[in-house]
Amino acid sequence: MFAIKTIFVQGPVPGFRLILVFVLSVALIVADARFNQLTDVRSAIGTGLAPVHWLGNAPGRFSDWVSSLFTPRDDLLEQNEALKARLLILERRALKYAALASENNELRQLMNSSETLDDRVIVGEVVAVSPDPFSHEVVISKGSRDGVEVGQAVLDANGLMGQVQQTSSFTSRVLLVSDSSHAVPVEVVRNGLRGVLLGTGESETLELVHVPVTADIREGDLLVSSGLGGRFPKGYPVAEVRTVTKKPGEPFVEIQASPKAELNRSRLVLVVFSPVSEAEADVETDTVAEEEAP
């Protein structure tokens, strides 16, 4: 009689798998937070997801295209007249701004101040919105191949929307000013009072912090970017003061503001590049000329 010996092969313990996944997750979080080792990985994933964003946006574009095919003639004539009137208004403003710019340049020369060129911008389109209710982010259709870099300011037609947080080849992720982790150095146009404007996690409400009770600030004051810190260009509209609340015994006032940008409605955006001074432009021109010289 041969004794038959049965051997049971036991698989990995389920608890071990959980511990392994937990340790791996912690290691990835630390590597990303402390050493920025996953930046290239996130960029590659963002590049791979670009077709998904475009496909998700395709039905809306197709619907707009079909609707445009059946637009009544009277509506087209009305839109044409409205556009002509708007064009005339913009041309008048352009002439006025050209005269003001010329006068401003003369004043800069008198004050021995360095002249700067206008900010360079590129136009992008919002192709996706973050589904996370606690994260106010959008994805735009401009990426590193267009020269977009992390930290650049993003605007719509009305004001500052946010800043570029992450880029891939074809798209960029933009953190909006309403996100609770976002802050913008601002100043009051009326008197130059400086402060810091924080996001509250609500798309229609921002908070101006650390303003003393003795400060001269009123409802309706316009807040523009102050340019401090070098992150945002100076002078762009950010928000309008909505409420000013003074509590007895408190050293600071509670100030809530409404963002000027249409954070939940704007489709086209502007990505702002840092202005280049004439001296820097001359240096770049000389460098290019030297490189092209035989």
Secondary structure as UniProt FT lines:
FT   HELIX           14..35
FT   TURN            37..38
FT   HELIX           39..69
FT   HELIX           73..110
FT   TURN            111..112
FT   STRAND          120..129
FT   TURN            133..134
FT   STRAND          137..140
FT   HELIX           144..146
FT   TURN            150..151
FT   STRAND          153..155
FT   STRAND          160..167
FT   STRAND          172..176
FT   TURN            177..178
FT   TURN            180..181
FT   STRAND          183..188
FT   TURN            189..191
FT   STRAND          194..202
FT   TURN            203..204
FT   STRAND          205..209
FT   TURN            213..214
FT   TURN            219..220
FT   STRAND          222..225
FT   TURN            228..229
FT   TURN            234..235
FT   STRAND          237..245
FT   TURN            248..249
FT   STRAND          254..259
FT   TURN            263..265
FT   STRAND          268..273
FT   HELIX           278..292
//
